[in-house]
Amino acid sequence: MSMATMSDWTRGAEAIVYQRCNACGAAQYFRRDFCADCGGGDLATLRASGAGTVHAATLVCRAATAEAREHVPFKIVLIDAAEGFRMMAHGANDLAIGDSVRAGFAHFTGRLVPYFERTAS
């Protein structure tokens, strides 16, 4: 399935989509026409499971926009996805580095975004 036909959260679907290079096996998040590791152009588009681990986290206490003020405080996390890519997303305010998480989806400033919460260990 091509990126043009596989919807993800950036297109309003409750899904995280990533690419895997068929030449070297590298996983990458954010659509590209080439593999960021080897430069190859043979990429598979896949749907992520939503499972991962918190790599970094920060609590935002000051909104950058008027629309975001209603959400303060909110947590931004870097997630190491089970599939081998890293992504930035929103997360539960109690998340800490090393927590096992699973993606859900929430609305933030009128847009659907991935929202990670801790899973049972």
C-alpha positions as a printed Julia matrix, in Angstrom:
121×3 Matrix{Float64}:
  0.0    0.0    0.0
  1.44   3.39  -0.9
  1.73   6.38   1.4
 -0.83   8.11  -0.79
 -3.46   5.5    0.1
 -2.49   4.67   3.72
 -3.96   7.28   6.06
 -2.41   8.18   9.38
 -2.99  10.71  12.15
 -1.74  13.56   9.92
 -4.72  12.81   7.66
 -7.25  12.34  10.48
 -6.98   8.54  10.89
 -6.14   6.97  14.24
 -2.93   5.36  13.01
  0.83   5.88  13.05
  2.43   5.06   9.71
  6.15   4.55   9.13
  8.45   3.22   6.4
 10.85   0.28   6.31
 13.59   0.07   3.69
 13.42  -3.16   1.72
 17.15  -2.89   0.92
 18.72  -2.34   4.36
 15.81  -2.91   6.77
 16.0    0.53   8.44
 12.79   1.96   9.88
 12.03   5.65   9.49
  9.3    7.96  10.62
  8.22  10.9    8.48
  7.57  10.2    4.86
 10.5   10.31   2.49
 11.07   9.13  -1.05
 14.36   7.49  -0.02
 15.89   5.62   2.9
 17.67   8.01   5.27
 20.18   5.22   6.12
 21.2    3.79   2.74
 19.6    6.14   0.21
 17.57   3.35  -1.4
 14.17   4.05  -2.89
 12.41   0.73  -2.2
 10.36   1.55   0.88
  7.47  -0.38   2.44
  4.76   1.62   4.18
  3.54   0.01   7.4
  1.21   0.72  10.28
  2.91   0.85  13.69
  1.57  -1.12  16.65
  1.64   1.95  18.92
  3.87   0.21  21.47
  7.07   1.87  22.6
  9.29   3.21  25.36
  9.72   6.8   26.56
 13.18   8.04  25.51
 12.76  11.63  26.76
  9.98  13.74  28.25
  9.3   17.37  29.06
  6.37  19.02  30.77
  5.23  22.16  28.95
  3.91  24.72  31.43
  3.78  27.74  29.13
  1.75  27.57  25.95
  3.33  28.82  22.73
 -0.06  29.72  21.26
 -3.4   30.92  22.56
 -5.01  27.68  21.34
 -2.65  25.57  23.44
 -3.3   27.47  26.72
 -6.28  25.29  27.6
 -4.03  22.2   27.55
 -1.28  23.51  29.88
  0.42  21.71  31.48
  1.01  19.02  28.84
  3.79  16.55  28.25
  5.81  16.13  25.06
  7.63  12.8   24.75
 10.14  11.16  22.44
  9.06   7.56  21.91
 11.26   4.7   20.75
  8.67   2.7   18.83
  8.71  -1.1   18.98
  9.27  -1.08  15.21
 12.61   0.73  15.51
 11.89   4.41  14.8
 11.7    7.4   17.15
  8.87   9.92  17.15
  7.78  12.98  19.1
  4.25  13.04  20.47
  2.01  14.08  23.32
  1.82  11.91  26.42
  0.24  11.55  29.84
  1.68  14.02  32.35
  2.94  11.22  34.63
  5.18   9.58  31.99
  8.9    9.2   32.73
 11.96   8.05  30.8
 11.94   4.26  30.42
  8.16   3.81  30.76
  6.51   1.29  28.43
  3.72   3.04  26.55
  1.0    2.53  23.99
 -0.44   5.12  21.61
 -3.97   6.31  21.66
 -5.22   9.49  20.03
 -6.51  12.79  21.4
 -7.47  16.2   20.11
 -5.01  19.01  20.77
 -5.73  22.53  19.48
 -8.38  21.07  17.19
 -6.15  18.4   15.62
 -5.95  14.66  16.14
 -2.55  13.72  17.62
 -0.91  10.54  18.95
 -1.18  10.45  22.76
  0.9    7.93  24.71
  0.0    6.42  28.06
  1.86   4.0   30.32
  1.14   0.31  29.9
  1.21  -2.28  32.67
  4.74  -3.62  33.12
